[in-house]
Amino acid sequence: MPISFFLYTYLKSSWGLSVNYLTILSVFEGIDKAKKERSAETISVGSRVRIYDFTTQEESTVTMVLPRKSSPEAGLVSCLSPLGISLLGKKKDDTVSFFFKKIKMKVLEVIN
């Protein structure tokens, strides 16, 4: 689903986003992929996800939300954050990495 530059401009201004066009494009592609593969195991906006961080060796549970509802301290991760972008469309036992592969995490459970 290609996102038009008009839609990008609208999202950027209405959500106050400071991300580039390609980042938003990848998010929409991830959302589209998640819709096509929609199952209880696929991560999408609204999913609660239990993850394991290989760097800190800690487990945590996060909920994927839209940018306006994000609150990292409360475990509400924006779908446009680096972690959110990495998790969209993933399933249990998938491994994700972001920030130039400096942070690596494993999906332990998807709770929809």
Secondary structure, 3 states (H helix, E strand, C coil): CCCCHHHHHHHHHHHCCCCCHHHHHHHHHHHHHHHHCCCCCCCCCCCEEEEEECCCCEEEEEEEECHHHCEHHHCEEECCCHHHHHHCCCCCCCEEEECCCCEEEEEEEEEC
